[in-house]
Amino acid sequence: MARGEQIYTLREFLNIDGVYEHHGIDYGDGTVIHYRKGTETIERTSKAYFTDGRKVYVKRYPLRYIADTVIQRAESRLGEKKYNILFNNCEHFATWCITGVSYSQQVKNFIPLLDNINVEQISEPIKEAILGVKTQVDTNELVSQALADIKVAWENIQPEYKQTLEEIDNWQKVAVASLKKNREDLARAALIRKRKHQEYADELAASLQKLATMTETLLRSQNLIGKN
């Protein structure tokens, strides 16, 4: 283990040990930056507090930021209180520090449904439910709840989309700087990372567009906006 590494321990849940992983960034001096349990705040604590006596593992990546950059990214979010088990957990944070992508393999593994959500498939059942309710009050409540759910999804996706666009720009700058130093190998690696971010940005943009379409569908169903 070294400064700027993504480390994790296996934690217990409902008295069953090893159910989930708790991730953080090793500061290299006996401290770790991570989402602290209880406060749900990104803090720098002792490694002893982070491990709680458990074995420590290191997550490796074939392409990642250098240690100093990882530490800078981790420090930039100290004090953050935006923990969300599905969209912004400890693994999302640590992976973002290392690679620039907010990602949690645990969420992908334990909640595979998230990978299969199709916003277009959600809008029709909502529309049918609206048409099936008996009173305007019921309809308004259903629409309000649906719009609230869409708002939550949008607020989770949109910042990540913006962040991904920034990463695309950053990797482009790295590629240009590498070429100026005649380091074509580093430039190629940077462009590969840029392409991966671009692919992810395209996916997020598509999701945002679907959410916007859902919103319009809901509003039109209520005659809150004009017809085409």
N, C-alpha and C positions, 0 to 999 in steps of 0.2 A: 504493500500500500504506500502511496506517495501523495504529495500535494496535488490537488486538482483531480483526484480520482473520484469516481462515483462508487460509493460503498453502500452496502445494505446488510441488514440482519433479518433473520426470520422471527416474526413475532407471533404471539398467541391470540386466539380469538375464541371466546366462550370456553376458556380453559383448554383449548386444543392448540398445542404448540406448532409453530411452523406453518400457520395458515396463510399469512401474508408477509410481504417484504416491506421493511421500512428503509427508505433511501435517503442519502444525504451526500454532501460534497466534503471530502477530506481536506481540511485547511492546511494540513502538513505540520501542525505544531501541537497536536494532541486535542484539537477542537474540530467540530464538524458543523457545517451550515445545513440546516434541514427544517422541515415543518415540525415544530415541537408539539408533541402530543399534549392535549389539555388546553393549551393556549391557541392552537391552530394558527400559529404565527411562525414565519420563517425567522429562525434565531441561530446564533452561533453558540453552541454549548460544548461542554467537554465531551471527548470521545467516550468516556466512561458512561456518561449520561445517555449518549446516543445508543451505545451497544447494550446497556443494561445487563452486562454480564454474558451476552450472547456472542456467538462466533460471527466474525465479520467477513463478508465476501466482497469481491471487486467485480464490477461490471465492465467488460472490455468492449471497445469499439474499433473497427478497422480504420475509421476516419473520424477525427474529433478535433476540438479546439486544443491549443496548447494550454498547459497548466495555469499560467498567469491569466489568460483570457477567461478560463473557467472560473477562477476565483473572482475575477472582476464581475462576471455575470452573476455569480451567486451573491456577492456583496451588494449588487445593485438592487436586489429584492429583499434585503434584510428589513424586517418589520412588516412585511406584507401579510395581510390577513384575508386572503381570498381562497382559503382551502375549500376544495370541492372534491369529494371522493371519486367522482366520475370524470371531471374535466380538469381538475387542478390539484392533484394529490402530490405526495412527497416524491413519487417516481416521475411524474410529469415535470416537476421542478428540477430535479437532478439531471434528467435526460436533456432538458432544455439548456441547462448550464454547459453540458458536455458537447451537444451536437447542434443546438439551435432549434431543435424540434421538440415541442411539448408532447410527450408520448408516454403511455403507461401500458406495458405488456400485460400487467396484471388485469387491467380493465378489459383488454382484448381477450384474455384467456377466460376470465370468470363471467364476463357479460358479452358473449358473442353476438347477442341480439343487436348490440350497438352497431356492429359492422353491416347489419342487414336492414337497418331502418331506411325506408324509402318515403320521403316526405310526400310524394305524389300519392302513395297508397294510403297515407293517413288522412289526406284532405277529403276524400270521398266519404269515408265513414262519418266524419264530422258533419259534412254537408247533409248526409242522409239523416243523421240524428237531429239536426236542426229542423229539417222538413217534417220530422216525425213528432216533434214536441207539440203540446196542446195549446200553450199560451205564449203570448209575446214575452211575458216575464221570464218564463222558462227558457225561451229562445235567447233572450238577452244574456241570461246567466251562463248559458252554454257557450255562447260566442265569447263572452268576456273571459271565461276560463280557458277556452282554446287559444285566444289571443295572448293570455298571460303565459301559457305554456310555450307558445312560439317566441315570445319575448325572452324567456329564460334561455331557450336554445340559441337565439340570435346573440344574446349577450355573452354566451360562452364561445360561439364560433367566430364572431366578428373580430374580437381582439386578437385571436390566434391567427386569423387571416392577415390582419395588419402586421403582426409580428413576423409572419412568414415572408411577406413582401419585403420587409426590412432585411431579413436574412438573405434573400435573393440578391439584394443590392450589395450587401456586405461581401458575399462570396464572389460577386463580379469584381469588386474592388481588389479582393485578394488575388484573383486570377490576373488582373492587369498588373498589379504590383509584382507578382511572381515573374511575369514575362519580362518586365523591365530589368529584372535581376537575372534574366536568362535561366530561370528555373521552370522549364516547361513541365516537368513532372509535378511540381506543386500547382501550376496553373491548371493542368488537366484534372488533378484531384479536386481543386476548388470548383471547377466547372461541373464536375460530376455531382458535387454537393449542391451546387446551384440548381442543377436539373431536378434533383430529388425534391428540393424546396418548391420548385415551380410546379411539379406534378401535384404536390400536396396543396399548394395554393389553388390550383385549378379545381381540386376536389372540394375545398372549402368554399370557393366561389360558387360552385354548382349548388352546394347545400344552402348557401345564403339566398340564391336565386329561388330555390324551391320554397324556402320559408317566406320569401316575399310573395310568391305566387299563392301560397296557402292563405296569407293574410288578405290578399285581394279577393280570393274566393270566398272567404268568410264574410268580408264586408259586403261583397256583392249579394251574397245570399240574404243579407239583412237589408238590402236596398239602401245601404249607407253611402254608396258611391254610385255614380251613374252607370248606365249600360254602355257597352262598347258602341 
